[in-house]
Amino acid sequence: MNLNLTYEQLESYKQTGYLVLRNVFSEQEVRLWQAECDRLQSLEEYVNPLNLRVAFRQIANGEKMIEKFDPLLDVSPVFANLFQDERILAPLRDIYMDEPLLFKDKLIFKLPGNAGYTMHQDAAFWDTFPYEGLISVMVAIDGATKINGGLELFPGYHDKLRQKEPLRNFDAEEIAAIDASKGVIYETNPGDMILFSSLTPHQSGSNTSDSSRRQLFLTYSPTKNGQLYKAHYQHYIRYATRGVDATTLNKSYFK
Ligand SMILES: O=C(O)CCC(=O)C(=O)O
């Protein structure tokens, strides 16, 4: 299989800040991932508010539900095989003209009733790193639609960091600077992928369906920027625990 991007695909990535690749993975691979997500969700040692690896969200009826595993690969042999898969690395290598190194890995469950994410650039959370080189690869585990909160991407706004301050989503003024009519909600099938720059503004809606919308997000950096994985997670833990009181922090763990 030729995994190289075409000139048209490279050009499209440069122009828009993202690239949608369809049917990259097989149905059999997807079934294995779906079973692995179910297994991870049932592990009480991880799915515990004291475990800093797992984040939760409250839904309308007050119930707290798992939002994500972040990171994931060191506790999931099934997904650990994926980050070095040539079907992911080859397109990134074409964009970088360098070898991609993993920067971050997270699994977002978006269970029924879970809220979406307001507009942001991921680079705003990674501004202490060489963020221009960071590209996230969304691997679709479940299908995504408008109804279950598929990703909405805004093409052509990836030339610069558009937020006045880091570590937050866009404020009203920053949202107003983006032409809302340009947003495209990508319906994806299990096994599809979307590559997007850390500077590409994106958002997503709530999951109003009755099934999950699980997606894996693997973020990479070119080798020329060095190994950033461990530094990123030190930075992330400090961010994720901001404002947490000392008693809870002392009890919390990262397993
Ligand atoms: O999973 C989604 O709907 C979007 C997630 C997202 O935007 C993010 O994690 O930066």
The ligand as a Gaussian input file, in Angstrom:
#p B3LYP/6-31G(d) Opt

LIG

0 1
 O      -13.291000      15.312000      21.279000
 C      -13.728000      16.394000      20.854000
 O      -14.890000      16.549000      20.522000
 C      -12.808000      17.577000      20.721000
 C      -11.613000      17.473000      21.613000
 C      -10.744000      18.647000      21.536000
 O      -11.026000      19.621000      20.874000
 C       -9.483000      18.647000      22.257000
 O       -9.254000      17.747000      23.083000
 O       -8.677000      19.570000      22.024000

